[in-house]
Amino acid sequence: METEFKKAVRLEIVHVLFLDIVGYSKALTDEQQGLIDRLNKAVRESEEFQKAAATERLIKIPTGDGMALIFYNSPEQPVNCALEISRALKDSSLPLRMGVHSGPVSALTDLNDRTNAAGVGINIAQRVMDCGDSGHILLSKRVAEDLQQYSQWRPHLHDLGEVEVKHGERVHIFNFYTDEAGNSDPPKKVLDANLRHRPTTAAPAKRTAQVQRPSICVLPFANMSGDAEQEYFSDGISEDIITDLSKISALHVVSRNTAFTFKGKAVDVGQVASQLKVSHVVEGSVRKAAGRVRITAQLIDGENDSHLWAERYDRDLNDIFAIQDEISHAIVDALRVKLLPEEKKAIEQHGTLSSLVSDRGLQFIFDGAADLRRRVRGRRSTARHHYPDVPARGGD
């Protein structure tokens, strides 16, 4: 096979995991070797790495402060490997970031007659990784589009839009994380890029023009609780945010019914913005368990698919109303919309309710709503059994 590589350069589409140790160059020389040893140990213990190595369908390329791992079978291989490495280092002080891309490379032999590889597939994987901070697992759009066709991967893919990288090129990246692996915070490079590209106030035009209100669509927040009965909870949060923003005269907010036509669908934010003729889109997810709630929310510019604001909230269930207030205010601040005093008061009104209702009371209300839905479904099922000729109503 080595002779074949020397005879001709043959491009193959491979799946690259690029890793490096953040801050490696600042460590002392003797400390650097220790960092590399710890990284090598975590990589070798990865089950995905071991399986690929056993079948000789893996190339490992040391890069000084990290490595590139080239897999040949599937884009799931580098992502699984990244997850296993991230879990292994979760409680470690080793600051690692990772990037994944599928693209062409050519196998070759180096001066020591060892199999190596080079090509744009490796270069882009490195640039994707360079966009991240410690703990991040970032994927190129190509990899994300392959994975989002599968239910096991889709909930963990978070679109960050395009980022400018080396030589002025732009890459479209996704943040990949779970409860056990990855970094859910938006990368600093992404946030800085959004701030730099935020439009500045233009000089007033000579002719009189009407100032357009910012327009926004709040997409239904995804239910990440793993329980279909919790849909009412995530839907309720989306509805409350829509209601709060609708109270602001300087904003045009798409109605709840229109926004919820996208529920459960894999949507392209740019297409949503274009279809609804809005300037901004809000999307997020909700996870509720054991009296705690985790909500992620992000405000996206519909024109260039960039993030203007993103945040994650980990709170007691009792703080749910306060979180909704904070999200609404953060969106208003990011859009630089000036609130009238009565509008500010209107947004904060239901916050009073949160101080009166205990965590146990909220849980009782939420569980009661779920039980009511189950009862309604059961009665409708019975009715359809006895009266099959009567047309069913829409909804549950």
TORLUM-362580 format. One record per residue (C-alpha): residue in three letters; x, y, z; residue number from 1. Coordinates in nm, 2 decimals, always signed. Layout:
N
residu;xx;yy;zz;num
ala;X;Y;Z;NUM
...
This chain:
396
residu;xx;yy;zz;num
met;+0.00;+0.00;+0.00;1
glu;+0.29;+0.23;+0.07;2
thr;+0.41;+0.19;-0.29;3
glu;+0.06;+0.28;-0.42;4
phe;+0.07;+0.61;-0.22;5
lys;+0.41;+0.70;-0.38;6
lys;+0.28;+0.63;-0.73;7
ala;-0.03;+0.84;-0.73;8
val;-0.21;+1.09;-0.51;9
arg;-0.56;+0.96;-0.45;10
leu;-0.81;+1.18;-0.27;11
glu;-1.06;+1.02;-0.03;12
ile;-1.34;+1.17;+0.17;13
val;-1.25;+1.11;+0.53;14
his;-1.38;+1.22;+0.88;15
val;-1.13;+1.42;+1.08;16
leu;-1.11;+1.49;+1.45;17
phe;-0.86;+1.77;+1.53;18
leu;-0.76;+1.82;+1.90;19
asp;-0.53;+2.06;+2.08;20
ile;-0.45;+2.16;+2.43;21
val;-0.55;+2.51;+2.51;22
gly;-0.26;+2.72;+2.65;23
tyr;+0.00;+2.45;+2.57;24
ser;+0.26;+2.70;+2.45;25
lys;+0.25;+2.88;+2.79;26
ala;+0.33;+2.57;+2.99;27
leu;+0.69;+2.49;+3.09;28
thr;+0.88;+2.24;+2.87;29
asp;+0.87;+1.96;+3.13;30
glu;+0.50;+2.03;+3.18;31
gln;+0.42;+2.01;+2.81;32
gln;+0.53;+1.64;+2.79;33
gly;+0.30;+1.56;+3.08;34
leu;+0.01;+1.73;+2.91;35
ile;+0.07;+1.53;+2.59;36
asp;+0.10;+1.21;+2.79;37
arg;-0.24;+1.27;+2.95;38
leu;-0.40;+1.35;+2.61;39
asn;-0.25;+1.03;+2.45;40
lys;-0.38;+0.82;+2.74;41
ala;-0.74;+0.96;+2.70;42
val;-0.73;+0.91;+2.32;43
arg;-0.59;+0.55;+2.34;44
glu;-0.87;+0.46;+2.59;45
ser;-1.14;+0.57;+2.36;46
glu;-1.34;+0.27;+2.23;47
glu;-1.40;+0.43;+1.89;48
phe;-1.02;+0.49;+1.86;49
gln;-0.94;+0.13;+1.95;50
lys;-1.20;-0.01;+1.70;51
ala;-1.07;+0.20;+1.41;52
ala;-0.70;+0.12;+1.50;53
ala;-0.78;-0.25;+1.51;54
thr;-0.91;-0.25;+1.16;55
glu;-0.62;-0.03;+1.04;56
arg;-0.87;+0.24;+0.92;57
leu;-0.72;+0.52;+1.13;58
ile;-0.44;+0.77;+1.08;59
lys;-0.30;+0.96;+1.38;60
ile;-0.10;+1.27;+1.31;61
pro;+0.08;+1.44;+1.60;62
thr;+0.07;+1.82;+1.58;63
gly;+0.29;+1.92;+1.88;64
asp;+0.02;+2.05;+2.10;65
gly;-0.24;+1.79;+2.00;66
met;-0.32;+1.56;+1.71;67
ala;-0.54;+1.49;+1.41;68
leu;-0.73;+1.16;+1.40;69
ile;-0.85;+1.05;+1.05;70
phe;-1.14;+0.80;+1.03;71
tyr;-1.26;+0.64;+0.71;72
asn;-1.60;+0.49;+0.77;73
ser;-1.85;+0.75;+0.91;74
pro;-1.87;+1.11;+1.05;75
glu;-2.01;+0.94;+1.36;76
gln;-1.67;+0.80;+1.44;77
pro;-1.49;+1.12;+1.52;78
val;-1.79;+1.26;+1.71;79
asn;-1.82;+0.94;+1.92;80
cys;-1.44;+0.96;+1.98;81
ala;-1.47;+1.32;+2.08;82
leu;-1.75;+1.24;+2.33;83
glu;-1.55;+0.96;+2.48;84
ile;-1.24;+1.17;+2.52;85
ser;-1.45;+1.46;+2.67;86
arg;-1.62;+1.23;+2.92;87
ala;-1.28;+1.09;+3.02;88
leu;-1.14;+1.43;+3.08;89
lys;-1.45;+1.58;+3.24;90
asp;-1.31;+1.60;+3.59;91
ser;-0.95;+1.67;+3.46;92
ser;-0.76;+1.99;+3.45;93
leu;-0.65;+1.92;+3.09;94
pro;-0.80;+2.21;+2.87;95
leu;-0.89;+2.05;+2.54;96
arg;-1.08;+2.17;+2.24;97
met;-1.19;+1.96;+1.94;98
gly;-1.31;+2.02;+1.59;99
val;-1.47;+1.77;+1.34;100
his;-1.50;+1.80;+0.96;101
ser;-1.55;+1.56;+0.67;102
gly;-1.35;+1.64;+0.36;103
pro;-1.09;+1.52;+0.11;104
val;-0.74;+1.42;+0.20;105
ser;-0.46;+1.23;+0.02;106
ala;-0.26;+0.95;+0.19;107
leu;+0.11;+0.97;+0.15;108
thr;+0.43;+0.85;+0.31;109
asp;+0.67;+1.07;+0.50;110
leu;+1.05;+1.06;+0.51;111
asn;+1.04;+0.78;+0.76;112
asp;+0.82;+0.57;+0.53;113
arg;+0.53;+0.61;+0.77;114
thr;+0.17;+0.66;+0.64;115
asn;+0.06;+1.02;+0.67;116
ala;-0.21;+1.24;+0.52;117
ala;-0.26;+1.59;+0.40;118
gly;-0.54;+1.79;+0.24;119
val;-0.81;+2.05;+0.28;120
gly;-1.02;+1.81;+0.50;121
ile;-0.76;+1.83;+0.77;122
asn;-0.71;+2.21;+0.73;123
ile;-1.08;+2.29;+0.77;124
ala;-1.11;+2.06;+1.08;125
gln;-0.83;+2.26;+1.24;126
arg;-1.00;+2.59;+1.16;127
val;-1.33;+2.46;+1.30;128
met;-1.14;+2.36;+1.62;129
asp;-0.97;+2.70;+1.63;130
cys;-1.30;+2.87;+1.68;131
gly;-1.36;+2.69;+2.01;132
asp;-1.25;+2.74;+2.37;133
ser;-1.16;+2.48;+2.63;134
gly;-1.41;+2.20;+2.64;135
his;-1.58;+2.28;+2.31;136
ile;-1.66;+2.01;+2.05;137
leu;-1.73;+2.20;+1.73;138
leu;-1.85;+2.05;+1.40;139
ser;-1.85;+2.19;+1.05;140
lys;-2.19;+2.24;+0.88;141
arg;-2.12;+1.94;+0.65;142
val;-2.08;+1.70;+0.95;143
ala;-2.38;+1.86;+1.13;144
glu;-2.61;+1.81;+0.83;145
asp;-2.51;+1.45;+0.81;146
leu;-2.58;+1.39;+1.18;147
gln;-2.90;+1.59;+1.21;148
gln;-3.08;+1.33;+1.01;149
tyr;-3.07;+1.10;+1.31;150
ser;-3.27;+1.15;+1.63;151
gln;-2.98;+1.05;+1.86;152
trp;-2.77;+1.34;+1.74;153
arg;-3.01;+1.62;+1.65;154
pro;-3.08;+1.75;+2.00;155
his;-2.71;+1.81;+2.06;156
leu;-2.64;+2.02;+1.75;157
his;-2.65;+2.39;+1.81;158
asp;-2.60;+2.62;+1.51;159
leu;-2.35;+2.90;+1.57;160
gly;-2.35;+3.04;+1.21;161
glu;-2.05;+3.15;+1.01;162
val;-1.72;+3.26;+1.16;163
glu;-1.43;+3.42;+0.98;164
val;-1.11;+3.21;+1.01;165
lys;-0.76;+3.21;+0.87;166
his;-0.70;+3.40;+0.54;167
gly;-1.04;+3.57;+0.56;168
glu;-1.23;+3.24;+0.49;169
arg;-1.56;+3.17;+0.66;170
val;-1.67;+2.84;+0.81;171
his;-2.02;+2.75;+0.93;172
ile;-1.99;+2.58;+1.26;173
phe;-2.22;+2.39;+1.51;174
asn;-2.16;+2.35;+1.89;175
phe;-2.20;+1.99;+1.99;176
tyr;-2.26;+1.91;+2.36;177
thr;-2.46;+1.68;+2.60;178
asp;-2.51;+1.69;+2.97;179
glu;-2.19;+1.48;+3.01;180
ala;-1.96;+1.62;+2.74;181
gly;-1.87;+1.93;+2.55;182
asn;-1.91;+2.30;+2.64;183
ser;-2.25;+2.46;+2.61;184
asp;-2.13;+2.82;+2.63;185
pro;-2.10;+3.00;+2.30;186
pro;-1.73;+3.03;+2.20;187
lys;-1.56;+3.36;+2.27;188
lys;-1.46;+3.39;+1.90;189
val;-1.82;+3.36;+1.79;190
leu;-1.94;+3.62;+2.04;191
asp;-1.66;+3.86;+1.95;192
ala;-1.73;+3.82;+1.58;193
asn;-2.10;+3.90;+1.64;194
leu;-2.01;+4.21;+1.83;195
arg;-1.77;+4.33;+1.55;196
his;-2.03;+4.27;+1.28;197
arg;-2.32;+4.42;+1.46;198
pro;-2.45;+4.70;+1.24;199
thr;-2.36;+5.06;+1.35;200
thr;-2.60;+5.35;+1.33;201
ala;-2.61;+5.47;+0.97;202
ala;-2.60;+5.84;+0.88;203
pro;-2.95;+5.97;+0.82;204
ala;-3.07;+5.95;+0.46;205
lys;-3.13;+6.28;+0.27;206
arg;-3.49;+6.17;+0.19;207
thr;-3.73;+6.11;+0.47;208
ala;-3.78;+5.73;+0.54;209
gln;-3.99;+5.55;+0.79;210
val;-3.79;+5.37;+1.06;211
gln;-3.88;+5.00;+1.06;212
arg;-3.95;+4.83;+1.38;213
pro;-3.74;+4.52;+1.46;214
ser;-3.94;+4.21;+1.39;215
ile;-3.90;+3.88;+1.57;216
cys;-4.03;+3.52;+1.57;217
val;-4.00;+3.31;+1.89;218
leu;-3.97;+2.95;+1.77;219
pro;-4.11;+2.68;+2.00;220
phe;-3.85;+2.58;+2.25;221
ala;-3.74;+2.22;+2.21;222
asn;-3.83;+1.98;+2.49;223
met;-3.51;+1.81;+2.60;224
ser;-3.65;+1.63;+2.90;225
gly;-3.69;+1.29;+2.72;226
asp;-4.06;+1.29;+2.82;227
ala;-4.33;+1.38;+2.57;228
glu;-4.56;+1.49;+2.86;229
gln;-4.32;+1.78;+2.93;230
glu;-4.41;+1.94;+2.59;231
tyr;-4.67;+2.16;+2.76;232
phe;-4.39;+2.30;+2.98;233
ser;-4.15;+2.40;+2.70;234
asp;-4.45;+2.53;+2.49;235
gly;-4.56;+2.74;+2.79;236
ile;-4.22;+2.90;+2.82;237
ser;-4.22;+2.99;+2.45;238
glu;-4.58;+3.13;+2.47;239
asp;-4.49;+3.35;+2.77;240
ile;-4.19;+3.50;+2.60;241
ile;-4.41;+3.57;+2.29;242
thr;-4.66;+3.74;+2.52;243
asp;-4.40;+3.95;+2.70;244
leu;-4.24;+4.07;+2.38;245
ser;-4.58;+4.14;+2.22;246
lys;-4.63;+4.40;+2.49;247
ile;-4.35;+4.61;+2.35;248
ser;-4.47;+4.87;+2.10;249
ala;-4.13;+4.90;+1.93;250
leu;-4.13;+4.53;+1.83;251
his;-4.33;+4.34;+1.57;252
val;-4.38;+3.98;+1.71;253
val;-4.50;+3.69;+1.50;254
ser;-4.81;+3.53;+1.65;255
arg;-4.80;+3.22;+1.86;256
asn;-5.00;+3.02;+1.60;257
thr;-4.77;+3.11;+1.32;258
ala;-4.45;+3.04;+1.52;259
phe;-4.58;+2.70;+1.63;260
thr;-4.62;+2.58;+1.28;261
phe;-4.24;+2.51;+1.30;262
lys;-4.27;+2.30;+1.61;263
gly;-4.09;+1.97;+1.59;264
lys;-3.93;+2.05;+1.25;265
ala;-3.56;+2.10;+1.17;266
val;-3.57;+2.46;+1.06;267
asp;-3.32;+2.68;+0.88;268
val;-3.33;+3.01;+1.06;269
gly;-3.25;+3.21;+0.74;270
gln;-3.55;+3.05;+0.57;271
val;-3.78;+3.12;+0.87;272
ala;-3.68;+3.48;+0.87;273
ser;-3.73;+3.51;+0.49;274
gln;-4.06;+3.33;+0.50;275
leu;-4.21;+3.53;+0.78;276
lys;-4.03;+3.86;+0.68;277
val;-3.87;+3.90;+1.02;278
ser;-3.53;+4.05;+1.11;279
his;-3.46;+3.82;+1.41;280
val;-3.54;+3.47;+1.54;281
val;-3.53;+3.33;+1.89;282
glu;-3.48;+2.96;+1.95;283
gly;-3.40;+2.75;+2.26;284
ser;-3.44;+2.43;+2.45;285
val;-3.58;+2.33;+2.79;286
arg;-3.48;+2.04;+3.02;287
lys;-3.68;+1.98;+3.34;288
ala;-3.59;+1.72;+3.60;289
ala;-3.61;+1.67;+3.98;290
gly;-3.72;+2.03;+4.06;291
arg;-3.46;+2.19;+3.84;292
val;-3.48;+2.34;+3.50;293
arg;-3.22;+2.42;+3.24;294
ile;-3.31;+2.67;+2.96;295
thr;-3.09;+2.77;+2.67;296
ala;-3.20;+3.06;+2.45;297
gln;-3.04;+3.24;+2.16;298
leu;-3.13;+3.54;+1.95;299
ile;-3.02;+3.51;+1.59;300
asp;-3.00;+3.77;+1.31;301
gly;-3.22;+3.64;+1.03;302
glu;-3.01;+3.81;+0.76;303
asn;-2.67;+3.66;+0.83;304
asp;-2.75;+3.37;+1.07;305
ser;-2.52;+3.51;+1.34;306
his;-2.59;+3.51;+1.71;307
leu;-2.66;+3.84;+1.88;308
trp;-2.71;+3.69;+2.22;309
ala;-2.71;+3.35;+2.38;310
glu;-2.74;+3.23;+2.74;311
arg;-2.80;+2.92;+2.95;312
tyr;-3.00;+2.92;+3.27;313
asp;-2.97;+2.65;+3.54;314
arg;-3.21;+2.72;+3.82;315
asp;-3.47;+2.59;+4.06;316
leu;-3.81;+2.53;+3.90;317
asn;-3.94;+2.80;+4.13;318
asp;-3.73;+3.06;+3.93;319
ile;-3.91;+2.99;+3.60;320
phe;-4.09;+3.32;+3.58;321
ala;-3.77;+3.51;+3.67;322
ile;-3.59;+3.33;+3.39;323
gln;-3.86;+3.43;+3.14;324
asp;-3.83;+3.79;+3.25;325
glu;-3.45;+3.78;+3.21;326
ile;-3.48;+3.62;+2.86;327
ser;-3.73;+3.89;+2.74;328
his;-3.51;+4.17;+2.88;329
ala;-3.20;+4.03;+2.73;330
ile;-3.36;+4.01;+2.38;331
val;-3.48;+4.37;+2.42;332
asp;-3.13;+4.49;+2.52;333
ala;-2.97;+4.30;+2.23;334
leu;-3.20;+4.47;+1.99;335
arg;-3.14;+4.80;+2.15;336
val;-3.51;+4.86;+2.19;337
lys;-3.61;+5.13;+2.44;338
leu;-3.89;+5.02;+2.67;339
leu;-4.16;+5.26;+2.79;340
pro;-4.21;+5.25;+3.17;341
glu;-4.55;+5.08;+3.14;342
glu;-4.40;+4.82;+2.91;343
lys;-4.12;+4.74;+3.15;344
lys;-4.37;+4.70;+3.43;345
ala;-4.60;+4.48;+3.21;346
ile;-4.31;+4.23;+3.14;347
glu;-4.23;+4.20;+3.50;348
gln;-4.58;+4.16;+3.63;349
his;-4.59;+3.78;+3.63;350
gly;-4.26;+3.78;+3.82;351
thr;-4.47;+3.85;+4.13;352
leu;-4.65;+3.53;+4.09;353
ser;-4.32;+3.33;+4.11;354
ser;-4.26;+3.47;+4.46;355
leu;-4.60;+3.35;+4.57;356
val;-4.60;+3.00;+4.43;357
ser;-4.37;+2.75;+4.59;358
asp;-4.16;+2.49;+4.40;359
arg;-4.39;+2.22;+4.52;360
gly;-4.69;+2.43;+4.40;361
leu;-4.54;+2.47;+4.05;362
gln;-4.46;+2.10;+4.03;363
phe;-4.82;+2.02;+4.13;364
ile;-4.96;+2.25;+3.86;365
phe;-4.73;+2.11;+3.59;366
asp;-4.80;+1.74;+3.69;367
gly;-5.17;+1.82;+3.70;368
ala;-5.16;+1.96;+3.35;369
ala;-4.99;+1.65;+3.23;370
asp;-5.25;+1.43;+3.40;371
leu;-5.53;+1.63;+3.25;372
arg;-5.39;+1.58;+2.90;373
arg;-5.37;+1.20;+2.96;374
arg;-5.74;+1.20;+3.07;375
val;-5.85;+1.40;+2.77;376
arg;-5.67;+1.17;+2.53;377
gly;-5.82;+0.87;+2.70;378
arg;-6.18;+1.01;+2.67;379
arg;-6.13;+1.10;+2.31;380
ser;-6.00;+0.75;+2.23;381
thr;-6.31;+0.60;+2.40;382
ala;-6.54;+0.83;+2.21;383
arg;-6.38;+0.74;+1.88;384
his;-6.42;+0.37;+1.96;385
his;-6.80;+0.41;+2.03;386
tyr;-6.87;+0.67;+1.76;387
pro;-6.62;+0.59;+1.47;388
asp;-6.83;+0.79;+1.21;389
val;-6.80;+1.12;+1.39;390
pro;-6.51;+1.33;+1.25;391
ala;-6.23;+1.39;+1.50;392
arg;-6.14;+1.75;+1.59;393
gly;-5.78;+1.87;+1.53;394
gly;-5.53;+1.88;+1.81;395
asp;-5.47;+1.61;+2.07;396
